[in-house]
Structures are given as structure tokens and as C-alpha cells.
């Protein structure tokens, strides 16, 4: 282990511990009165933009906050995790789903539904029965009434993305925004035609979470039903999204009944969700060389043509040579899940070193990085490379422990849950 690198990472980890409170934002009555675009939230939350990002990034975003929750659990900040869970549930109880973010302009869609995983982790760690009883019916409502409703259903059985009527965006772009990958070429310009891996793997995990919550509530029949739904969706992903010849997972065009042709890090989501077979996981690991660069993996294996004539080429920020923290986290986590620890570490190492180097130079973290050059300048950066905490802080916390403590993410989180639970006994 490089001692100097470990020391610098530990310094970053300590800084992040302080940033959580500095980045706390409220969206309570006074905030709503001051800004008509803000949706009320009952509890304070640690915003990804916080004190460093642009004003619009001070909202609570649906999938960003899940990554923050994982790092908050590692940092023993159960108080903020609980606040985030309460805020999420309040949105579901109000709208039937968690909007893209707590902004009026974004309430016509959601985002990749990974947040429920942290609800389960919090409940198991703390034994918070009151929150368990509140969470279960709300999450059942979101899973069944939103993500499995008609506007997300397809004939192939997997879910698509679809906005409920954003007046300011082309419906194709609004659907793409629901994936969280705004904007990307991997959906060929119309995400409504695609069953995205990120969405469907998240829904596999969502159904498993509902099964575990049902078990905690003493509802074995419900638990069996949810786990059967997870297994059924996993089987569809293997059947429709796995390309045996190329040895990788691809998004599925449910209209044309064929796999999309684009290689992306989204192909590692089936490893994260446990959907892949052991053989598929090993073959996906062998494909890492397509994405891997000295400073981590890029979103896609190459720069792709712009499928959105209404957008500038530079707006397509979710592709090569950009490396985005959430996709790096998922890829490392998924590879480790299948015992592919060398690959799981290799995905994390260059990216952690790059984040730390920029932190030493600037005192901050950033939304995305150029993993080819190791710099902050990107040909596809949409609104520039902005300072960001949130999921980048989560990447530093989780992947840093993967590199410097040899702690795969699932093992790390499971250990923390056990420790919290034993403290509560």
C-alpha cells in the first residue's frame, strides 16, 4: 500500500465527515415561500451541491441521495440517513413516487429507484420499527403504482422510462432524464423505446428490499411474492439483455425487440443486482479493458455520435471520456459481489487516486472527471465540471475503503449494519 496515498485519502475522508453538516439544506415552509419551485420536505437533508455546487444542485435528488446514505452509514450519521428516509417517504406519500428531485419542475418523473435499498439498511441497523411500518406501505405504493404502472410497462416485461408531462422538455429527453443519465447517447435519442439496465436492475433490488421488509413485518407470503418478482425480472434481464457472443449486458430496445449496440458501464448493473450468472460475471469482468483508463473506467468504450439534434455535442456528458462516481461505485461493487476482487479493486483504484489528487490540489471534489487524462476538462461537460459532494463524496468514502482497507462495499455495509444492530441490543 502506498502510505502517502493512504494518508491523503484519510485526510479527504475526514474532510467529508465535516462536509455533511456544512451541506445540509432545508426545504421547509420558509424555503417554499421564498422559492416557488421548491417542494416541501419535513427534514433537513445533505445536498450533493451543498455549499459548493450551483443553486439547482441544492435539491434532494432521488438517486443521488442513496449514494450519500451509504457513505453516511459508514460515517455513523444515522441521523441524516433517517432524515433522508423521512423526506423520501413524505414525497411518496404525497405524489405516489419520489420525484426526480424536490423541485416543482421535476415532479413529472422520478429517477433510477435505488433509494429503497438504504431504507432497508437503516431499518436493519437501527431496529426503527416505527419507520419500518411507515416505509413498507409507501414503498409498495411506489413500486407497484409508479414503477409497474402502465406508463412504465412494456410488452417484453421489462420497465421503460416515461415522463408524465414535463412542459419544458421533449418527451424523449424527459424520459432519458428519469434514468439519471442526462444526457447520454446510449439510448439512441429516445429512452422511451429502451428498457434500461439501470432501471430494471434497480427494480430487481427494489423487489428484494420489499421482500426483506415484509419478512421483518412478519408477512412471509408477501416476502415470497416480492422475491418471485425479483427473480422473474432477473430472468428477463438475462434473457433479453445478455449477448452471449459478445459476453456483456446491453440495454434492450423493446420496440425493435433487439439489444442496443452501445457498450457502457451500465452493463455492470446486473452484477450489482445479483442478476448475472457466475459465467456472465466473469465474462463481463473480461470486458473491463474496453472501459478502463489510467484514472478509472469511462462511461462508454468510446465517444458516440449525438442522437439528439436539438442538443449540442458537448451536452452528452454521460459517455467517454467522462468517469462518473455512481457508475464506478456500481461496477466495483458488482464485480466484488461475484468474488472478482482483483477487477473490483482495479475499477476503484485509479479513480480514488485521481479524486484524492484533485482534493489535495483544490480542497474539493467534482461531479465527474476525465479518466483518460486525469483532469477536469472534458469535451462533453454540458454545464462545465462543477464542484460536487453527494455521490462523489460517497465514492471517496466507499471506494477509498475498497482500495485502502481492502473492504468490498457490500462487506463494508453489512459489517456496519451488524455493528449498529449489536449496539442497539
C-alpha positions as CSV (number, residue, x, y, z in Angstrom):
1,X,0.0,0.0,0.0
2,X,1.2,3.5,-0.8
3,X,1.4,5.1,2.6
4,X,1.4,8.6,1.3
5,X,-1.7,7.9,-0.8
6,X,-3.5,6.4,2.2
7,X,-2.7,9.4,4.3
8,X,-4.1,11.8,1.7
9,X,-7.2,9.7,1.4
10,X,-7.7,9.7,5.1
11,X,-7.5,13.4,5.1
12,X,-10.2,13.6,2.4
13,X,-12.4,11.2,4.4
14,X,-12.1,13.4,7.5
15,X,-13.0,16.4,5.4
16,X,-16.1,14.7,4.1
17,X,-17.2,13.9,7.6
18,X,-17.3,17.7,8.2
19,X,-19.0,18.5,4.9
20,X,-22.1,16.5,5.7
21,X,-23.3,19.2,8.1
22,X,-22.0,22.1,6.1
23,X,-24.0,20.8,3.1
24,X,-27.3,20.5,5.0
25,X,-30.2,22.3,3.3
26,X,-33.8,22.7,4.4
27,X,-36.9,22.8,2.2
28,X,-39.4,23.7,4.9
29,X,-42.1,26.4,5.0
30,X,-39.8,29.4,4.8
31,X,-37.9,27.9,1.9
32,X,-41.0,27.1,0.0
33,X,-42.3,30.6,0.5
34,X,-39.1,32.1,-0.8
35,X,-38.8,29.8,-3.9
36,X,-42.0,28.7,-5.6
37,X,-40.1,25.9,-7.4
38,X,-39.2,24.1,-4.1
39,X,-41.2,21.2,-2.9
40,X,-41.6,21.0,0.9
41,X,-39.6,18.4,2.8
42,X,-40.1,17.9,6.5
43,X,-36.5,17.1,7.4
44,X,-33.1,18.7,6.6
45,X,-31.0,16.9,4.1
46,X,-27.4,16.8,3.0
47,X,-27.5,18.2,-0.6
48,X,-25.0,17.0,-3.1
49,X,-24.3,20.6,-4.2
50,X,-24.4,21.9,-0.6
51,X,-22.2,24.9,-0.1
52,X,-20.2,24.3,-3.2
53,X,-22.5,23.4,-6.1
54,X,-24.8,25.5,-8.2
55,X,-28.2,26.6,-6.7
56,X,-30.2,23.9,-8.6
57,X,-28.0,21.2,-7.1
58,X,-29.1,22.1,-3.6
59,X,-32.2,20.0,-4.1
60,X,-32.7,16.5,-2.8
61,X,-32.3,14.2,-5.9
62,X,-33.8,10.8,-5.8
63,X,-30.9,8.5,-6.7
64,X,-28.0,10.8,-5.7
65,X,-29.2,10.7,-2.1
66,X,-29.0,6.9,-2.0
67,X,-25.2,7.1,-2.6
68,X,-24.9,9.7,0.1
69,X,-26.9,7.5,2.5
70,X,-24.4,4.6,2.1
71,X,-21.5,6.9,2.9
72,X,-23.4,8.4,5.8
73,X,-23.9,4.9,7.3
74,X,-20.1,4.4,7.1
75,X,-19.6,7.7,8.9
76,X,-22.1,6.8,11.6
77,X,-24.6,9.5,10.6
78,X,-27.7,7.6,11.1
79,X,-29.5,10.9,12.0
80,X,-29.1,12.2,8.4
81,X,-30.0,8.9,6.9
82,X,-33.2,8.8,8.9
83,X,-34.0,12.4,7.8
84,X,-33.5,11.4,4.2
85,X,-35.7,8.4,4.5
86,X,-38.5,10.5,6.1
87,X,-38.2,13.1,3.3
88,X,-38.3,10.3,0.6
89,X,-41.3,8.7,2.2
90,X,-43.1,12.1,2.5
91,X,-42.7,12.6,-1.2
92,X,-44.0,9.1,-2.0
93,X,-47.0,9.6,0.3
94,X,-47.7,13.0,-1.4
95,X,-47.2,12.1,-5.1
96,X,-47.1,8.3,-5.2
97,X,-43.4,8.3,-6.0
98,X,-40.3,10.2,-5.2
99,X,-39.9,12.9,-7.9
100,X,-36.6,13.4,-9.8
101,X,-35.9,16.0,-7.0
102,X,-37.9,18.2,-4.7
103,X,-38.4,20.8,-7.4
104,X,-41.9,21.6,-8.8
105,X,-40.4,21.5,-12.3
106,X,-39.1,17.9,-11.8
107,X,-42.2,16.3,-10.3
108,X,-43.4,14.7,-13.5
109,X,-40.8,11.9,-13.3
110,X,-38.6,10.0,-10.9
111,X,-35.1,8.7,-11.1
112,X,-33.5,5.3,-11.0
113,X,-35.1,3.7,-7.9
114,X,-32.2,2.6,-5.8
115,X,-33.0,4.6,-2.6
116,X,-35.2,1.9,-1.0
117,X,-32.0,-0.2,-0.5
118,X,-30.9,2.4,2.1
119,X,-34.3,2.3,3.8
120,X,-33.8,-1.4,4.4
121,X,-30.2,-1.0,5.6
122,X,-31.2,1.8,8.0
123,X,-34.1,-0.2,9.5
124,X,-31.9,-3.3,9.9
125,X,-29.2,-1.3,11.5
126,X,-31.3,0.6,13.9
127,X,-34.4,-1.5,14.6
128,X,-36.6,1.5,13.9
129,X,-39.9,-0.3,13.9
130,X,-42.0,2.9,13.5
131,X,-40.1,3.8,10.3
132,X,-40.4,0.2,9.1
133,X,-44.2,0.3,9.5
134,X,-44.3,3.6,7.6
135,X,-41.9,2.7,4.9
136,X,-43.4,-0.6,3.8
137,X,-46.8,0.6,2.5
138,X,-45.2,3.7,1.0
139,X,-42.6,1.7,-0.9
140,X,-45.2,-0.8,-2.1
141,X,-47.2,2.1,-3.5
142,X,-44.2,3.5,-5.4
143,X,-43.0,0.1,-6.7
144,X,-46.5,-1.1,-7.8
145,X,-48.3,2.2,-8.6
146,X,-45.5,4.1,-10.3
147,X,-42.7,1.8,-11.5
148,X,-45.0,-1.0,-12.5
149,X,-47.8,1.2,-13.8
150,X,-48.9,1.4,-17.4
151,X,-46.6,4.2,-18.5
152,X,-43.5,2.1,-17.5
153,X,-44.7,-1.3,-18.7
154,X,-43.6,-2.8,-22.0
155,X,-44.6,-5.9,-24.0
156,X,-41.2,-7.5,-23.2
157,X,-41.9,-7.5,-19.5
158,X,-39.1,-5.1,-18.5
159,X,-39.7,-1.4,-17.5
160,X,-39.0,1.6,-19.6
161,X,-38.8,5.3,-18.6
162,X,-41.5,7.8,-19.4
163,X,-42.2,11.2,-18.1
164,X,-45.8,12.2,-17.0
165,X,-45.8,15.5,-18.9
166,X,-42.9,17.9,-18.3
167,X,-44.0,21.0,-20.3
168,X,-40.4,22.2,-20.8
169,X,-38.8,19.1,-22.3
170,X,-39.2,17.0,-25.3
171,X,-40.7,13.7,-24.0
172,X,-37.7,11.8,-25.3
173,X,-35.4,13.9,-23.2
174,X,-37.7,13.8,-20.2
175,X,-37.7,10.0,-20.3
176,X,-33.9,10.0,-20.5
177,X,-33.7,12.3,-17.5
178,X,-35.6,9.7,-15.5
179,X,-32.7,7.3,-15.9
180,X,-30.4,9.9,-14.3
181,X,-28.1,9.8,-17.3
182,X,-28.9,13.2,-18.7
183,X,-27.7,13.3,-21.4
184,X,-26.3,10.2,-23.0
185,X,-26.1,8.7,-26.5
186,X,-26.6,5.1,-25.3
187,X,-30.4,5.2,-25.7
188,X,-30.1,6.4,-29.3
189,X,-32.1,9.6,-28.7
190,X,-35.4,8.0,-27.3
191,X,-35.2,6.4,-23.9
192,X,-38.9,5.5,-24.2
193,X,-38.0,2.8,-26.6
194,X,-35.5,1.3,-24.3
195,X,-35.7,-1.0,-21.2
196,X,-32.6,0.5,-19.4
197,X,-30.4,-1.8,-17.4
198,X,-30.1,0.8,-14.6
199,X,-33.9,0.9,-14.1
200,X,-34.5,-2.8,-14.3
201,X,-31.6,-3.9,-12.1
202,X,-32.7,-1.3,-9.6
203,X,-36.2,-2.8,-9.7
204,X,-34.8,-6.2,-9.0
205,X,-33.2,-4.8,-5.9
206,X,-36.4,-2.9,-5.0
207,X,-38.4,-6.1,-5.1
208,X,-35.8,-7.8,-2.9
209,X,-36.0,-4.9,-0.4
210,X,-39.7,-5.3,-0.2
211,X,-39.3,-9.0,0.4
212,X,-36.9,-8.3,3.3
213,X,-39.1,-5.6,4.8
214,X,-42.1,-8.0,4.6
215,X,-40.1,-10.6,6.5
216,X,-39.3,-8.0,9.2
217,X,-43.0,-7.3,9.4
218,X,-43.9,-11.0,9.7
219,X,-45.5,-11.2,6.3
220,X,-43.9,-14.4,4.7
221,X,-46.5,-14.6,1.9
222,X,-45.7,-11.0,0.8
223,X,-42.0,-11.8,1.1
224,X,-42.2,-14.8,-1.2
225,X,-44.2,-12.8,-3.8
226,X,-41.7,-9.9,-3.9
227,X,-38.7,-12.3,-4.2
228,X,-40.5,-14.1,-7.0
229,X,-40.9,-10.8,-8.8
230,X,-37.2,-10.0,-8.4
231,X,-36.3,-13.5,-9.8
232,X,-38.7,-13.1,-12.7
233,X,-37.2,-9.7,-13.7
234,X,-33.7,-11.0,-13.3
235,X,-34.5,-13.9,-15.7
236,X,-35.8,-11.4,-18.2
237,X,-32.7,-9.3,-18.0
238,X,-30.5,-12.4,-18.6
239,X,-32.7,-13.4,-21.5
240,X,-33.1,-10.1,-23.2
241,X,-30.0,-8.0,-22.3
242,X,-27.2,-10.6,-22.2
243,X,-25.3,-11.0,-25.5
244,X,-23.7,-14.4,-25.4
245,X,-21.4,-13.8,-28.4
246,X,-20.1,-10.5,-27.0
247,X,-20.1,-11.6,-23.4
248,X,-21.8,-8.5,-22.0
249,X,-25.1,-6.9,-20.9
250,X,-26.7,-4.3,-23.1
251,X,-29.8,-2.2,-22.8
252,X,-32.8,-3.6,-24.7
253,X,-34.9,-1.8,-27.4
254,X,-38.3,-3.2,-26.6
255,X,-39.9,-1.7,-29.7
256,X,-37.4,-3.2,-32.2
257,X,-37.0,-6.4,-30.0
258,X,-33.2,-6.2,-30.0
259,X,-30.3,-5.3,-27.8
260,X,-28.8,-1.8,-28.1
261,X,-25.3,-1.8,-29.6
262,X,-23.6,0.5,-27.1
263,X,-21.0,-0.7,-24.6
264,X,-21.4,1.2,-21.3
265,X,-20.7,0.7,-17.6
266,X,-24.4,0.2,-17.2
267,X,-23.5,-3.4,-18.3
268,X,-22.2,-3.9,-14.7
269,X,-25.6,-3.2,-13.0
270,X,-26.7,-6.8,-13.4
271,X,-23.6,-7.8,-11.4
272,X,-24.6,-5.3,-8.7
273,X,-28.2,-6.6,-8.5
274,X,-27.1,-10.2,-8.5
275,X,-28.8,-10.9,-11.8
276,X,-25.8,-12.2,-13.7
277,X,-24.8,-15.8,-13.6
278,X,-21.2,-16.6,-12.4
279,X,-20.1,-17.2,-16.0
280,X,-21.7,-14.0,-17.2
281,X,-20.0,-12.0,-14.4
282,X,-16.6,-13.4,-15.3
283,X,-17.1,-12.6,-19.0
284,X,-18.2,-9.1,-18.1
285,X,-15.1,-8.7,-16.0
286,X,-13.0,-9.6,-19.0
287,X,-14.7,-6.7,-20.9
288,X,-13.3,-4.1,-18.4
289,X,-10.4,-3.4,-20.7
290,X,-12.8,-1.6,-23.1
291,X,-13.6,1.0,-20.4
292,X,-10.6,1.1,-18.2
293,X,-8.1,4.0,-18.3
294,X,-5.3,5.1,-16.0
295,X,-7.7,7.1,-13.9
296,X,-10.7,4.8,-13.8
297,X,-13.4,3.5,-16.2
298,X,-15.2,5.7,-18.7
299,X,-19.0,5.6,-19.1
300,X,-18.7,4.2,-22.6
301,X,-15.9,2.5,-24.5
302,X,-15.6,5.4,-27.0
303,X,-17.2,8.7,-27.9
304,X,-20.5,8.2,-29.7
305,X,-22.5,10.2,-32.2
306,X,-25.0,12.6,-30.9
307,X,-28.6,11.2,-31.4
308,X,-30.2,14.4,-30.2
309,X,-30.2,17.0,-32.9
310,X,-31.6,19.6,-30.5
311,X,-28.6,19.2,-28.2
312,X,-25.0,20.3,-28.6
313,X,-22.4,17.5,-28.8
314,X,-21.0,18.8,-25.5
315,X,-24.3,18.1,-23.7
316,X,-23.8,14.4,-23.9
317,X,-21.9,14.2,-20.7
318,X,-22.6,10.5,-19.8
319,X,-20.1,9.0,-22.2
320,X,-16.3,8.6,-22.9
321,X,-14.0,10.1,-21.6
322,X,-16.1,11.0,-18.6
323,X,-15.9,8.9,-15.4
324,X,-18.9,9.3,-13.2
325,X,-18.7,8.3,-9.5
326,X,-22.1,6.4,-9.3
327,X,-21.2,4.1,-12.2
328,X,-17.7,3.5,-10.8
329,X,-19.2,2.5,-7.4
330,X,-21.7,0.1,-9.0
331,X,-19.1,-1.5,-11.3
332,X,-16.7,-2.1,-8.4
333,X,-19.5,-3.3,-6.1
334,X,-20.9,-5.7,-8.7
335,X,-17.5,-7.3,-9.6
336,X,-16.7,-7.8,-5.9
337,X,-20.2,-9.4,-5.4
338,X,-19.0,-12.3,-7.7
339,X,-15.7,-12.7,-6.0
340,X,-13.9,-10.8,-8.8
341,X,-11.9,-8.9,-6.3
342,X,-8.9,-8.0,-8.5
343,X,-11.3,-6.5,-11.0
344,X,-13.3,-4.8,-8.3
345,X,-10.2,-3.1,-6.9
346,X,-8.8,-2.2,-10.3
347,X,-12.0,-0.3,-11.1
348,X,-11.7,1.7,-7.9
349,X,-8.0,2.4,-7.6
350,X,-7.2,4.8,-10.4
351,X,-10.5,6.7,-9.7
352,X,-9.7,7.1,-6.0
353,X,-6.2,8.2,-6.7
354,X,-7.5,10.9,-9.1
355,X,-10.1,12.2,-6.7
356,X,-7.6,12.4,-3.9
357,X,-5.1,14.2,-6.1
358,X,-7.6,16.9,-7.1
359,X,-8.7,17.2,-3.5
360,X,-5.1,17.8,-2.4
361,X,-4.8,20.5,-5.2
362,X,-8.1,22.2,-4.8
363,X,-9.7,21.1,-1.5
364,X,-12.8,19.9,-3.3
365,X,-14.4,17.0,-5.2
366,X,-16.1,17.2,-8.6
367,X,-19.2,15.8,-10.3
368,X,-17.2,13.9,-12.9
369,X,-13.7,13.6,-14.2
370,X,-11.8,12.9,-17.4
371,X,-10.5,9.4,-16.7
372,X,-8.3,9.4,-19.8
373,X,-6.2,12.5,-18.8
374,X,-7.0,12.5,-15.1
375,X,-8.0,16.2,-15.4
376,X,-11.2,18.1,-15.0
377,X,-11.6,19.3,-18.6
378,X,-14.0,17.3,-20.7
379,X,-15.2,17.7,-24.3
380,X,-18.7,16.7,-23.0
381,X,-19.4,18.6,-19.9
382,X,-22.7,20.2,-20.6
383,X,-22.6,22.9,-17.9
384,X,-18.9,22.6,-17.1
385,X,-17.2,20.5,-14.5
386,X,-18.8,21.6,-11.2
387,X,-17.7,21.1,-7.6
388,X,-19.9,18.4,-6.0
389,X,-20.1,16.4,-2.9
390,X,-23.0,13.9,-2.7
391,X,-22.2,10.9,-4.7
392,X,-18.6,12.0,-5.3
393,X,-18.2,12.1,-1.5
394,X,-19.8,8.6,-1.4
395,X,-17.3,7.4,-4.0
396,X,-14.4,8.7,-1.9
397,X,-15.8,7.1,1.3
398,X,-16.8,3.7,-0.2
399,X,-14.1,3.2,-2.9
400,X,-11.4,4.6,-0.7
401,X,-12.1,1.9,1.8
402,X,-12.2,-0.6,-1.1
403,X,-8.7,0.5,-2.0
404,X,-7.0,1.3,1.3
405,X,-8.8,-1.1,3.7
406,X,-9.5,-3.9,1.1
407,X,-13.2,-3.7,2.0
408,X,-15.6,-4.5,-0.8
409,X,-18.7,-2.3,-0.5
410,X,-21.2,-5.0,0.4
411,X,-19.0,-6.4,3.1
412,X,-18.3,-2.9,4.4
413,X,-22.0,-2.0,4.7
414,X,-23.0,-5.4,6.1
415,X,-20.4,-5.1,8.8
416,X,-21.7,-1.6,9.7
417,X,-25.2,-2.8,9.9
418,X,-24.2,-5.6,12.3
419,X,-22.3,-3.2,14.5
420,X,-25.2,-0.8,14.7
421,X,-27.6,-3.6,15.4
422,X,-25.4,-5.0,18.2
423,X,-25.2,-1.5,19.8
424,X,-29.0,-1.4,19.8
425,X,-29.4,-4.8,21.5
